[in-house]
């Protein structure tokens, strides 16, 4: 029921989504993690596909499609249209589905990216990412800085209680390590009046 309500909320936002804001966050996340051109990548809770679209434009035509998963059909439809307008229709594998668990086999991904969404997914997402990642696979995610997070009334009730919003880059890295990842590295990224923490980490055994 919760996921249905959240999907509906994002469906209603699909046509008026703040693309520039989310594209800036996506740029910061991609630059921080730096996926390889041949990596198998998933954009988790992709929204209108800011991460997937930027990756698709930068990768060679021979690269595997970026998997883009979101529970909002409206957001995915907007993402598909944007990809088509860029001539990258086949560079992204769009899926309307819950982001947890990811619709992939165990140990099948090189990189998992999640921009602006982890605080809705909950800690279970990190457990699933370790399942989906190959040994040594990398994860990148963003979280709003606790001191700058002001969710609207409609979305406040959907924020996962088991994801501690970081007050600093160090706190974000410590939490990633607590969740079983290694080599966690984070920084605070400024986007207008808002602040997000960008984190990258490695899955030691993907188990």
C-alpha positions in Angstrom: 0.0 0.0 0.0 2.8 2.4 0.9 4.6 1.8 -2.5 1.3 2.3 -4.3 0.8 5.7 -2.6 4.4 6.7 -3.3 4.1 5.7 -6.9 0.9 7.8 -7.2 2.6 10.8 -5.6 5.5 10.6 -8.1 3.1 10.0 -11.0 1.5 13.3 -10.3 4.9 15.0 -10.3 6.1 13.5 -13.5 5.1 16.4 -15.9 6.5 19.1 -13.6 9.6 17.4 -12.2 12.6 19.5 -11.3 14.8 18.1 -14.0 17.7 20.6 -13.6 18.1 19.9 -9.9 18.1 16.1 -10.3 20.4 16.3 -13.3 22.9 18.3 -11.3 22.8 15.6 -8.6 23.2 12.9 -11.2 26.2 14.6 -12.7 27.8 14.8 -9.2 27.1 11.1 -8.5 28.4 9.8 -11.8 31.5 11.9 -11.5 32.1 10.6 -8.0 31.7 6.9 -8.9 32.9 7.1 -12.5 31.4 3.9 -13.9 33.4 2.3 -16.7 32.1 2.2 -20.3 31.8 -1.6 -20.2 30.2 -1.8 -16.7 26.8 -3.2 -16.2 24.9 -0.5 -14.4 21.5 0.0 -12.7 19.9 3.3 -12.0 17.8 2.5 -8.9 14.5 4.4 -8.3 15.5 6.3 -11.4 12.6 8.8 -11.5 12.7 10.4 -14.9 16.1 8.8 -15.5 18.6 11.6 -14.8 21.4 9.2 -14.1 20.5 6.7 -16.8 20.2 9.4 -19.5 23.5 10.9 -18.7 25.2 7.6 -18.7 23.5 6.6 -22.0 24.7 9.7 -23.7 28.3 9.2 -22.5 28.6 5.4 -23.2 29.5 3.9 -26.6 26.7 2.4 -28.7 28.1 -1.1 -28.0 27.7 -0.8 -24.2 25.0 -2.8 -22.5 21.8 -0.8 -21.8 21.6 0.9 -18.5 18.9 -0.7 -16.3 16.5 2.0 -15.0 14.0 0.9 -12.5 11.2 3.0 -10.8 7.8 2.2 -9.3 6.2 5.3 -11.0 4.9 4.6 -14.5 4.5 8.3 -15.0 8.2 9.0 -14.3 9.3 6.1 -16.5 7.1 7.4 -19.3 8.8 10.8 -19.1 12.2 9.2 -19.1 11.4 7.1 -22.1 10.3 10.2 -24.0 13.4 12.1 -23.0 15.6 9.2 -24.2 13.8 9.0 -27.5 14.3 12.8 -28.0 18.0 12.2 -27.5 18.1 9.3 -29.9 19.0 6.9 -27.1 15.9 4.7 -27.1 17.8 1.5 -27.0 20.5 2.6 -24.6 18.3 2.3 -21.5 16.3 -0.7 -20.3 13.3 0.9 -18.5 11.4 -1.1 -16.0 8.3 -0.1 -14.0 8.8 -2.1 -10.8 9.7 -1.8 -7.1 13.3 -1.0 -6.8 13.8 -3.5 -3.9 14.5 -6.1 -4.8 16.1 -5.2 -8.1 14.9 -7.4 -11.0 18.4 -8.8 -11.6 20.2 -12.0 -10.9 22.6 -12.3 -8.0 26.1 -10.9 -8.6 25.2 -9.6 -12.0 25.9 -5.8 -11.8 29.2 -3.9 -11.7 27.7 -0.6 -10.5 24.5 0.4 -8.7 23.6 4.1 -8.7 20.8 5.7 -6.7 20.3 9.5 -6.8 17.8 11.3 -4.6 15.9 8.2 -3.6 17.6 6.0 -1.0 15.8 7.8 1.9 12.5 6.5 0.5 13.8 2.9 -0.1 15.2 2.1 3.3 18.2 0.2 4.5 17.0 -3.0 2.8 18.1 -1.5 -0.5 21.7 -1.7 0.5 21.3 -5.3 1.5 19.8 -6.0 -2.0 22.6 -4.1 -3.7 25.2 -6.3 -2.1 23.2 -9.3 -3.5 23.1 -7.8 -7.0 26.7 -6.6 -7.2 29.6 -8.7 -8.3 32.5 -9.0 -5.9 34.2 -5.7 -5.9 31.2 -4.0 -7.5 30.6 -0.4 -6.6 27.6 1.5 -5.3 26.9 5.2 -5.4 24.1 7.0 -3.7 23.1 10.4 -2.6 21.2 11.5 0.6 20.0 14.9 1.6 22.1 16.6 4.3 20.0 16.4 7.5 20.3 20.1 8.1 18.9 21.0 4.7 16.1 18.4 4.3 12.6 19.9 4.2 10.2 17.3 2.7 6.7 18.4 1.8 3.9 17.0 3.9 3.0 14.6 1.2 6.4 13.0 1.1 7.5 13.3 4.7 5.5 10.1 5.7 7.3 8.1 3.1 10.8 8.7 4.4 12.4 5.5 5.6 13.0 5.5 9.4 16.0 3.2 9.1 18.0 5.5 6.8 19.8 8.1 9.0 20.1 11.3 7.1 23.8 12.3 7.4 24.9 15.5 9.1 28.3 15.2 7.4 30.2 13.3 4.7 31.9 11.3 7.5 28.5 10.1 8.8 27.4 9.0 5.4 30.6 6.9 4.9 30.3 5.4 8.3 26.7 4.3 7.6 27.7 2.7 4.3 30.5 0.8 6.2 28.0 -0.2 8.8 25.8 -1.7 6.0 28.6 -4.0 4.9 30.4 -1.9 2.3 34.1 -1.0 2.2 36.2 1.8 0.9 33.3 4.3 1.5 34.1 7.8 0.5 31.6 10.8 0.7 31.5 14.5 0.1 28.9 17.2 0.4 27.6 18.7 -2.8 25.9 22.1 -3.0 22.9 22.4 -5.3 21.5 25.9 -5.0 20.2 26.3 -1.5 20.2 22.6 -0.9 23.0 20.2 0.2 23.3 16.5 -0.6 25.9 14.0 0.4 27.4 11.9 -2.4 28.8 8.5 -1.4 30.6 5.8 -3.2 31.5 2.4 -1.7 32.6 -1.1 -2.7 30.9 -4.5 -2.0 33.5 -6.8 -0.6 31.8 -10.1 -1.4 28.4 -9.1 -2.9 26.7 -11.5 -0.5 
